[in-house]
Amino acid sequence: MHSTSTPQRDVVFPAGRRALYDRNRYSPAVRSNGFLFVSGQVGSREDGSPEPDLPAQVRLAFDHLNAILQAAGCTFDDVVDVTVFLVDPESTFETVWAIVPEYWGNAPHPTLTGVGVTWLYGFQFEIKVIAKLPAPSGDGPARP
């Protein structure tokens, strides 16, 4: 039974990708208690299909992640926790980890959990994060 008084989630949508999230029935990110919880991002092409080239797929996943962070007023420097999922990490880890520094930023780095999985809906890499939202400035209204 659904309550009619359920509070509305403060959802963040990156530009141009709302249809993908509506079709798949999930929120790309939700603001809550000073944090941004970002759904797992994959290296999908415009139509939602996997980018077949692994390095390009990883870069696309980070590009999608950064678009969501930007839509919430964050950057990767605001990320405090990262979870990555890799299909067949024994053969893909070195390729993936060679690309990560392009996006990761400087130390101190966020926490990291890596998970090896057997299936990611045709993808080989997925990244989900939790970011600290910037404090509201005194120039405008405070964010909810």
Backbone as JSON, one array per atom type, in Angstrom:
{
  "sequence": "MHSTSTPQRDVVFPAGRRALYDRNRYSPAVRSNGFLFVSGQVGSREDGSPEPDLPAQVRLAFDHLNAILQAAGCTFDDVVDVTVFLVDPESTFETVWAIVPEYWGNAPHPTLTGVGVTWLYGFQFEIKVIAKLPAPSGDGPARP",
  "N": [[0.84, -1.16, 0.0], [0.6, 2.17, -0.92], [1.53, 5.22, 0.51], [-0.19, 8.3, 0.54], [1.04, 10.53, 1.44], [3.73, 10.51, 0.94], [6.95, 11.88, 0.91], [8.25, 13.98, -1.68], [10.91, 13.02, -3.78], [14.04, 14.63, -4.21], [15.08, 14.9, -7.12], [17.76, 14.72, -9.47], [18.31, 15.48, -12.79], [20.35, 14.93, -15.58], [21.09, 16.98, -18.44], [19.24, 16.24, -21.36], [18.88, 13.44, -20.98], [16.67, 12.45, -19.72], [14.56, 10.85, -20.76], [15.69, 8.31, -21.0], [15.99, 7.59, -18.29], [13.33, 7.74, -17.44], [12.2, 5.72, -19.01], [13.48, 3.49, -17.97], [12.76, 3.56, -15.34], [14.01, 4.77, -12.99], [15.79, 7.07, -10.84], [18.34, 9.31, -11.79], [19.91, 10.63, -9.89], [19.63, 11.53, -6.44], [19.09, 14.14, -4.2], [19.79, 14.35, -0.74], [19.8, 15.18, 2.62], [22.17, 16.79, 2.5], [23.78, 15.35, 0.83], [24.51, 13.82, -2.36], [23.19, 11.17, -3.99], [24.12, 9.04, -6.4], [22.91, 7.12, -9.06], [24.13, 4.02, -10.49], [26.31, 4.46, -13.23], [26.77, 3.83, -16.64], [28.62, 3.14, -19.67], [26.88, 4.11, -21.93], [25.58, 4.53, -25.21], [23.86, 7.12, -27.13], [21.36, 5.91, -27.69], [21.08, 4.21, -25.59], [22.38, 1.8, -25.77], [25.2, -0.42, -25.15], [28.5, 0.93, -25.35], [30.81, -0.62, -27.36], [33.67, -0.67, -27.22], [35.92, -1.02, -24.65], [37.68, 0.96, -23.27], [36.5, 3.35, -24.28], [33.92, 2.96, -23.36], [34.26, 3.15, -20.57], [35.1, 5.82, -20.37], [32.78, 7.1, -21.33], [30.97, 6.38, -19.3], [32.05, 7.81, -17.12], [31.72, 10.38, -18.23], [28.9, 10.54, -18.3], [28.41, 10.33, -15.55], [29.73, 12.68, -14.67], [28.1, 14.6, -15.89], [25.75, 14.36, -14.43], [26.69, 15.03, -11.86], [27.43, 17.69, -12.39], [24.91, 18.79, -13.02], [23.86, 18.86, -10.51], [25.36, 20.75, -9.3], [27.87, 19.96, -8.51], [31.24, 18.56, -8.58], [33.61, 16.0, -9.54], [35.41, 16.22, -7.48], [33.85, 16.57, -5.24], [32.98, 14.08, -4.6], [32.66, 11.49, -2.27], [32.48, 8.77, -1.87], [32.89, 5.84, -3.75], [31.66, 3.25, -5.81], [32.59, 0.69, -7.9], [31.72, -1.51, -10.52], [32.8, -4.35, -12.16], [32.78, -6.41, -14.95], [34.29, -9.52, -15.29], [36.82, -8.84, -13.85], [39.48, -9.72, -13.69], [40.49, -9.71, -16.28], [39.83, -7.15, -17.17], [40.49, -5.12, -15.38], [43.06, -3.75, -15.43], [42.92, -2.3, -17.84], [40.7, -0.65, -17.34], [41.56, 0.71, -15.01], [43.66, 2.19, -15.97], [42.45, 4.32, -17.18], [40.96, 5.64, -15.27], [42.5, 7.66, -13.74], [42.29, 9.9, -15.41], [39.94, 11.1, -14.73], [39.73, 11.12, -11.99], [40.94, 13.03, -10.27], [42.86, 14.82, -7.73], [44.69, 13.67, -4.78], [43.39, 14.13, -1.45], [41.8, 11.04, -2.18], [38.48, 9.72, -2.97], [36.67, 7.23, -1.0], [36.69, 3.77, -1.96], [35.04, 0.99, -3.37], [35.41, -1.97, -5.03], [33.74, -4.2, -7.14], [33.49, -7.38, -8.47], [31.53, -8.67, -11.04], [29.18, -10.79, -12.78], [27.48, -9.98, -14.76], [26.26, -7.11, -16.41], [24.08, -6.11, -17.86], [24.98, -6.12, -20.5], [27.07, -4.34, -20.4], [30.48, -3.59, -19.37], [31.48, -2.15, -17.3], [30.56, -0.21, -14.5], [29.78, 2.65, -12.54], [29.04, 4.02, -9.42], [28.26, 6.69, -7.17], [28.58, 8.63, -4.12], [28.19, 11.94, -3.31], [29.21, 14.93, -1.62], [27.1, 17.6, -1.26], [27.62, 20.97, -2.31], [27.86, 23.61, 0.07], [25.14, 25.83, 0.51], [25.37, 29.02, -0.98], [25.5, 32.4, 0.26], [24.28, 33.98, -1.55], [21.87, 33.34, -2.77], [18.67, 31.6, -2.65], [18.47, 28.94, -0.28], [19.17, 25.52, -0.98], [16.8, 22.84, -0.98]],
  "CA": [[0.0, 0.0, 0.0], [1.38, 3.4, -1.03], [1.03, 6.35, 1.27], [-0.39, 9.5, -0.26], [1.82, 11.62, 2.01], [5.14, 10.23, 0.72], [7.65, 13.09, 0.48], [8.79, 13.95, -3.03], [12.37, 12.92, -3.85], [14.69, 15.75, -4.89], [15.78, 14.19, -8.18], [18.61, 15.48, -10.38], [18.37, 14.92, -14.13], [21.29, 15.6, -16.48], [20.48, 17.46, -19.68], [19.07, 15.37, -22.51], [18.86, 12.0, -20.71], [15.51, 12.11, -18.89], [13.78, 9.77, -21.37], [16.35, 7.05, -20.65], [15.67, 7.28, -16.91], [11.89, 7.48, -17.37], [11.96, 4.41, -19.61], [14.01, 2.44, -17.1], [12.11, 3.73, -14.04], [14.85, 5.08, -11.84], [16.3, 8.43, -10.79], [19.79, 9.34, -11.96], [20.51, 11.03, -8.62], [18.7, 12.1, -5.48], [19.68, 14.93, -3.12], [19.21, 14.04, 0.56], [20.59, 15.49, 3.81], [23.48, 17.34, 2.18], [24.52, 14.45, -0.05], [23.94, 13.44, -3.65], [23.32, 9.72, -4.22], [24.05, 8.89, -7.86], [22.73, 5.75, -9.56], [25.23, 3.49, -11.29], [26.4, 5.0, -14.58], [27.45, 2.95, -17.59], [29.03, 3.78, -20.93], [25.84, 3.88, -22.94], [25.45, 5.46, -26.33], [22.62, 7.92, -27.12], [20.18, 5.04, -27.7], [21.11, 3.37, -24.4], [23.13, 0.56, -26.0], [26.57, -0.37, -24.65], [29.65, 1.24, -26.2], [31.54, -1.89, -27.35], [35.08, -0.49, -26.9], [35.98, -0.86, -23.2], [38.15, 2.28, -22.83], [35.49, 4.35, -24.63], [32.78, 2.71, -22.46], [34.62, 3.71, -19.26], [35.06, 7.29, -20.5], [31.37, 7.5, -21.43], [30.38, 6.25, -17.97], [32.5, 8.97, -16.37], [31.07, 11.56, -18.8], [27.52, 10.53, -17.8], [28.51, 10.65, -14.12], [30.07, 14.09, -14.51], [26.93, 15.4, -16.28], [24.83, 14.34, -13.28], [27.32, 15.84, -10.82], [27.33, 19.09, -12.81], [23.51, 19.2, -12.9], [23.6, 19.07, -9.08], [26.27, 21.77, -8.8], [29.04, 19.27, -7.95], [32.26, 18.0, -9.47], [34.13, 14.75, -8.97], [36.1, 16.56, -6.22], [32.88, 16.47, -4.16], [32.65, 12.67, -4.39], [33.28, 10.93, -1.06], [32.42, 7.3, -1.89], [32.74, 5.29, -5.1], [31.57, 1.8, -6.0], [32.7, 0.3, -9.31], [31.38, -2.89, -10.84], [33.53, -4.79, -13.34], [32.6, -7.77, -15.45], [35.58, -10.17, -15.51], [37.87, -7.9, -13.45], [40.82, -10.25, -13.92], [40.96, -9.31, -17.61], [39.47, -5.77, -17.51], [40.91, -4.15, -14.37], [44.2, -2.91, -15.86], [42.42, -1.38, -18.88], [39.84, 0.33, -16.68], [42.29, 1.53, -14.04], [44.54, 3.1, -16.72], [41.62, 5.45, -17.59], [40.41, 6.3, -14.09], [43.17, 8.91, -13.35], [41.84, 11.02, -16.25], [38.74, 11.67, -14.13], [39.74, 10.91, -10.55], [41.37, 14.19, -9.49], [44.03, 14.71, -6.86], [44.52, 13.18, -3.41], [42.92, 12.82, -1.01], [40.82, 10.42, -3.07], [37.3, 9.18, -2.28], [36.72, 5.81, -0.67], [36.42, 2.95, -3.15], [34.74, -0.43, -3.29], [35.35, -2.6, -6.35], [32.97, -5.44, -7.11], [33.48, -8.17, -9.69], [30.19, -9.19, -11.31], [29.12, -11.63, -13.98], [26.57, -9.43, -15.76], [25.85, -5.72, -16.26], [23.16, -5.74, -18.94], [25.76, -5.9, -21.72], [28.18, -3.42, -20.14], [31.6, -4.19, -18.64], [31.89, -1.23, -16.24], [29.54, 0.67, -13.95], [30.27, 3.42, -11.41], [28.05, 4.78, -8.64], [28.97, 7.51, -6.19], [27.91, 9.53, -3.19], [28.93, 13.2, -3.27], [28.78, 15.95, -0.67], [26.61, 18.77, -1.96], [28.24, 22.2, -1.83], [27.05, 24.41, 0.99], [24.48, 26.93, -0.2], [26.02, 30.32, -0.81], [24.62, 33.42, 0.8], [23.79, 34.81, -2.66], [20.54, 32.98, -3.25], [17.91, 30.74, -1.74], [19.08, 27.66, 0.1], [18.62, 24.32, -1.61], [16.09, 21.98, -0.02]],
  "C": [[0.89, 1.24, 0.0], [0.71, 4.51, -0.24], [0.87, 7.55, 0.36], [0.42, 10.67, 0.27], [3.33, 11.38, 1.86], [5.84, 11.5, 0.25], [8.23, 12.9, -0.92], [10.31, 13.85, -2.96], [12.9, 14.12, -4.63], [15.63, 15.17, -5.94], [16.57, 15.16, -9.05], [18.64, 14.75, -11.71], [19.42, 15.66, -14.95], [20.57, 15.99, -17.76], [20.4, 16.35, -20.72], [18.96, 13.88, -22.24], [17.62, 11.55, -19.94], [14.72, 10.93, -19.46], [14.37, 8.4, -21.02], [15.98, 6.64, -19.22], [14.18, 6.99, -16.74], [11.57, 6.09, -17.9], [12.38, 3.28, -18.67], [13.55, 2.55, -15.65], [13.07, 3.85, -12.86], [15.32, 6.53, -11.95], [17.81, 8.4, -10.99], [20.52, 9.72, -10.68], [19.43, 11.64, -7.75], [19.51, 12.87, -4.44], [18.99, 14.56, -1.81], [20.22, 14.38, 1.66], [22.02, 15.94, 3.5], [24.34, 16.47, 1.28], [23.77, 14.22, -1.35], [24.24, 11.96, -3.86], [23.08, 9.48, -5.7], [23.9, 7.41, -8.22], [23.94, 5.33, -10.37], [25.16, 4.01, -12.72], [27.25, 4.06, -15.43], [27.79, 3.74, -18.84], [28.05, 3.49, -22.04], [25.9, 4.96, -24.01], [24.12, 6.2, -26.2], [21.37, 7.06, -27.0], [20.11, 4.11, -26.5], [21.9, 2.09, -24.56], [24.56, 0.71, -25.49], [27.56, 0.07, -25.73], [30.53, -0.01, -26.18], [33.02, -1.79, -26.97], [35.22, -0.18, -25.42], [36.53, 0.49, -22.76], [37.13, 3.39, -23.13], [34.26, 4.2, -23.72], [33.05, 3.32, -21.08], [34.55, 5.23, -19.32], [33.63, 7.8, -20.59], [30.68, 7.42, -20.07], [30.78, 7.44, -17.1], [31.87, 10.26, -16.9], [29.62, 11.66, -18.32], [27.48, 10.9, -16.32], [28.76, 12.14, -13.93], [28.92, 15.01, -14.92], [25.92, 15.47, -15.13], [25.4, 15.2, -12.15], [27.18, 17.33, -11.14], [25.9, 19.6, -12.66], [23.13, 19.47, -11.44], [24.51, 20.13, -8.48], [27.52, 21.2, -8.16], [30.07, 18.99, -9.03], [32.72, 16.69, -8.84], [34.89, 15.01, -7.67], [35.17, 16.48, -5.02], [32.51, 15.03, -3.8], [33.41, 12.15, -3.17], [33.33, 9.41, -1.07], [32.14, 6.83, -3.31], [32.59, 3.78, -5.02], [31.67, 1.56, -7.5], [32.38, -1.18, -9.43], [32.09, -3.23, -12.15], [33.13, -6.21, -13.69], [33.99, -8.31, -15.76], [36.75, -9.26, -15.13], [39.28, -8.41, -13.69], [41.37, -9.81, -15.28], [40.69, -7.84, -17.94], [40.06, -4.72, -16.57], [42.0, -3.22, -14.87], [43.76, -1.89, -16.91], [41.6, -0.26, -18.23], [40.67, 1.27, -15.82], [43.31, 2.45, -14.71], [43.79, 4.38, -17.1], [41.17, 6.28, -16.4], [41.14, 7.6, -13.71], [42.79, 10.12, -14.2], [40.69, 11.77, -15.6], [38.82, 11.81, -12.61], [40.12, 12.13, -9.74], [42.54, 13.86, -8.58], [43.67, 14.14, -5.49], [44.12, 14.35, -2.52], [41.77, 12.32, -1.88], [39.61, 9.94, -2.28], [37.54, 7.73, -1.87], [36.29, 5.03, -1.91], [36.08, 1.52, -2.76], [34.64, -0.94, -4.71], [34.67, -3.95, -6.23], [33.07, -6.13, -8.47], [32.11, -8.81, -9.86], [30.22, -10.02, -12.59], [28.27, -11.02, -15.09], [26.21, -8.0, -15.42], [25.01, -5.28, -17.46], [23.91, -5.39, -20.23], [26.93, -4.95, -21.56], [29.27, -4.17, -19.39], [32.01, -3.38, -17.42], [30.7, -0.39, -15.81], [30.14, 1.37, -12.73], [29.11, 4.14, -10.74], [28.78, 5.5, -7.54], [28.0, 8.17, -5.22], [28.8, 10.76, -3.13], [28.36, 14.11, -2.19], [28.34, 17.15, -1.47], [27.31, 20.02, -1.44], [27.29, 22.93, -0.89], [26.39, 25.53, 0.2], [25.23, 28.24, 0.06], [25.02, 31.31, -0.25], [23.98, 34.27, -0.28], [22.37, 34.5, -3.08], [19.82, 32.1, -2.26], [18.63, 29.43, -1.48], [18.39, 26.53, -0.63], [17.88, 23.5, -0.58], [16.94, 20.81, 0.42]]
}
